[in-house]
Amino acid sequence: MVKYLNYDEKYNDNVYELFSDFQKEENFYKDLTKEEFFGLLFSSRGFQKEGTFLAVDGDDLVGFVSANVRDSDLGNEKACGYVHTLIVKKERRREGIGSKLLELAHNFIKEKGLGGSRVVFLGGVNYPWYIPHTDKHMHPGCPGVRINSEFYIFLYHHGYFVNSIHEGFHVNLKTYEFPQKVVDIIKKNEEEGITVELYDKDKHYGVDEFCNIINNPGFAYSIQYNLKREKPYPFVVASDHGKMVGWTGSIYREASGRGHLDGICVSPEVRGKGLGTAVFATLCKELKNLDSDYMTLFTGLDNPARYIYLGAGFNVACSFADMKKNFNNKHN
């Protein structure tokens, strides 16, 4: 008989075994060591014990769910909590175990005064996944629910709808070639005094102004954090007679072989000149020069920047859904 229990850390090893078996089913999520898994889940800021529940049959852990809510959202009926992990042992599926675990997670969110639940990367616990049809090229976090996966269909039948769609992009840098159209874009902009090159503190200025004008706190933090390092990573800028008007993030090869990507951004005053395309392609070239094997990223289906990535030779590797359930059953 299955019993549903509040989280107890004595089952942590069993949760890892449950995840490992699940990972082996499709080899989509990265095969994690126990230490990696514990770090991603139990040591994550997104892990909340009171939102975590176990399904146990005798001594056998057959299901696990974990949800969280943000302190800033407590009591806000327009806000959602997040269900970031739900796994049921393969041979015990279709017995209602997953449904009961999801209900417990929903009840936890409702008790915090929130009006809905989402399954999306904003939940703070994100599992790395392999790019299909590659030699284990990996993206470090899953943006949502893989469309048409078993979990996607399960959530759909439990009242979730697609709130938005995110696409995972990939390119093999070993075969990457700098596009001729980018050469032409760079040459045309140089005629107006706008150059694309690596940042040089003795040559370029206006970093703080750029951080303010782009209205993107995440990108601004990445720029300023890197520059405060004892030895900052190089990064690509577009500059208008020395004034910073475009940026890509820190350039380095990650341990996995992935070329690092923080993001790209261009100042509103120079948009429409192809500089986003130019700085991004230059980033790809620099990462290839560092012997990076590949690059990955994800972005929303409605983000115009996706055309920059497609134009640079990236392919859509997988599509994901941000799935949402409103407890009042009304889409908003």
N, C-alpha and C positions, 0 to 999 in steps of 0.2 A: 504494500500500500504506500503510495507516495505521500510524503509529508512536506509541507512548505514551511521553511524556517527563515528567520532573520539571519543576516550575514554572520558567519562565524569563521574567523581566520584559520581555524584548524582544517578547513576544507580548501585552502588556497592551492595546495598541490593538486587536488582533484579538479579544481577549476582549470588549472593549466593543462591537465590531461584531457579535459573536455575540449578545450580550445585546440590542442594539438591534433586530436582526432578529427575535429571539424576542419582544420586547415588541410589535412591530408585528403579530404574528400574531393576537393577541386583544385588544390594547389594554387589558389588565387591569392589568399593572404600569405604574407611572408612567414616562413617557418621560424618561430622565435625560440630562443633558449628560455629556460625558466626565469632567469634573471632579467632578460629583456621583457618578457611578458609581465612579470611582477612590476617592473619599472613603468611600463606603459599603462597598466591598470591600477594596481593597488597603491602605487606610490604617486599616482597622478593627482593633480589638484582637482580633477573632475570626478574623482572617486569619492562617493559618500556612502558610508556604511549603512545609514538608515534607509537608503534607497536601494539596497542590495538584498536579494532574496535567493534562496536555494531550494531546489526540489530534490528530495532525498528518498530513495527507496531502500530501506534497510541500511546497509553501509555504503550504498552506491549513490553517488551524485549523478543525477540524470538531467538536471537543468539548472541554469543560472541566469539571472537578470540583474542589471545594475542601471540605475537612473540617477540623475542629479538635478538640482535646481540652483539658480544663482541667487545669492543673498539679495541682490538688487531687485529681483523679481518677486520676492515673497509677498503674497497677498494681492498680486496684480493679476486680475482675471483675464487680461489681454495678453499676458505673457505665457510662454510654454516652458515646461521642464524638458529634459532630454533623456531618452532611453538610448544609451550608447553601446550596450552589450546584451545580447540575448542568445543563448545557445542551449539547445536540447540535444541530448544524445541521439544519434541517428536512429538506432533501433527502437527508440521510445517516442518518436514523433507520431503525430496524429492520434495522440491519446489525450489531448487537451492540456498537456503540461505547459506548452508554450503559451497558450491562452491564459492559463491561470497565473503564470509568472508575469505576463504583460499586464494583467489586471492588478496585481500587487504593485507593480511599478506605477501604474496610473493612479492608484489610490494614494500612494506616497506623494505624487505630484499634486493631486487634488487637496490633500491635507495641508499642503503648503500654500493653498489659496490660488493656484494657477489654473488657467482655463484650458490648457491643451498640452499636447506632447509632440515633440519633434525628434526625428532621427536624422542627424546631420552633423557635420564636423564641428559645429559650434558647441557640441556637448563636451568637448575637451579631452575625450579619450578616443584616439584615432589609431587604427591599426594599419601598418604598412602593407602594400599589396604589390604583386608582381604584374608587370606589363605583359599581357598575353602575347604569345608567339615571339618571346625574346628569351635570351639566356639569363633569366632572373634579374632583368632590369627592374628596379623597384622604385615606387613612389612612397615617401615616408608617412603619408596619412591618407585615409579614405574619406573623400568629401561627402559621402552619403551612402545611400542604399543602391547597390548595383541593380540597374534596371533589368527586370525579368528574372532576377534570382529568386530562389525559394523564399528568402526572407522578404523580398519585395512583394511577392504574391501573398505571403502570410499577413503582412501589414495592411495590404489593400483590403483583404477580407476581414480585417479588424477595424475598419473605419478610417484608415489613413488615406490621404490623397497626396498627389504630387504638388508640392508647394513651389518648387523650382527645379531646374535641371542643371547639373554641372557636368562638364566634360573633362576627362583626363587626357592630356596630350603627351606625346613622346616623340623624340627624334634620336636616331643613332648618330652620334657625333663622329664616329669613325668614317662615315661616308658623307659627312656634311660638307657642302660647298657654298662658299660665300656668293650670294646671288648677284648677278650682273646688275639687276635693277637697283640693288642697294648701293652698288658702286656709283651708279648714275645719280641716285638721290643725294649721296654724300657730296659728289662733285657739284651738283646744282646748289646745294646749301652753302658750300664753301665760297661760291661766288658772292654770297650775301654776308660773308663773315661768320657763318655758323659752322662749327667743326664738330666732329664726333671722334673722341679719343679717350685715353685713360686719364683719370683725374690727376692733376698736379697742383698741390697746394700753393706752389709759387706762381702758378699761371692762372688758375681759376679762382673766381670769387662768387659771392652771393649764395652760399650754401644755406644759411639761415633764412634768407628771403625765399629761396626755392622751397624749403620745408614748410614755410607758412602758406605760400600761394597754392600749393598742390592740394591742400585740404585733405590730406591723407595721413592721420596720426601714425599708422603702422609703418608706412614708408619713411616718414620723417624720423621715427625712432630708429629704423634700420640704418639710415644714413648717419645719424648722430652717434649711435652706439659704435658703429664701425670706426668712425673718425676719432673716437675716444680711446680706442685700443692703443696699446703701446706700439704695435706695428700694424696699422690698418691694412685690410685687404685692398687690393686695387679694385677700381670700379670704373665703368664707362660713363662718360658724361657727354651731353651735347652742350656746347657753349656758344653764346652769341658775343663775339669779341671778348671772350674770357668769362662772361657772366654765365653761370650754370642755368641751363634751361631744360635739361633732360638728364635722366639717370637710369642706370640699372644697378642692381645690388652687388654685394661682395662677390668677387671672382675667386673661387677655389674648387678643387676637386674633393668631393666627399669620400669617405672611406669605402663606400659601396661602389665607387666609380662614377657616381652621378655628378654632373656638373651642377653646382649650387645655383639657386635662383631665389632672390628675394622679391623681385618684381621689376616693373618698368614704369616710368612716368615721365610725362613731358609737360612743361609749363603751358598754361592756356594761351599765352601770348604768341606761341610759335606752333600751335597745332595746325594740322593740315599740310605740313611740309614733308611728311614722311619720316619725321625724326624718330617716332616710336619704332618704326620698322628698322631704321638704321642703327639705333642703339642696341636693339635686341639682337639683330644679326651680328653686330660687332661683339656682343657678349658671347654668342654661340661660338664665334671664331676664336675668341680668347680662351674659352673653356676647352675647345678642341686642342689648342696649342698647349694646354696644361695636361694633355693626354686623358681628359675625361672621356668616358665611354658613351655617355648618353645624357639627355636632359629630360625631365618630366615636369609637368605643372598641371594645375586644374583651374578652370574658370567657369563662370556661368554661361549658359547658352546665349543669353542676351547681351553679353559683354562684347563690345565692338573690337576689343583687343584680340579676340579669337582669330580675326582675319590676319593680324600680324603674325600669329603663331603658324597658321596655315600657310601663309606666304613665305615663311622661313623654312618650310619643309616638314613641319611637325604633322603628325597624324593623330586623329582622335582614337585613343586606345580603348576607352571604355566610357560609358555614360552612367551617371549616378543621379538618383533622385533625392532631393530634400523632402522627406515625407512628414506629414503633419496630421494630427488628429485634434479636432476641437471637441471638447467634452460636451459642448452644447449642440454638437452636430451641425453647426453652421460654418461654412467656409468664410474666412475673412482675409 
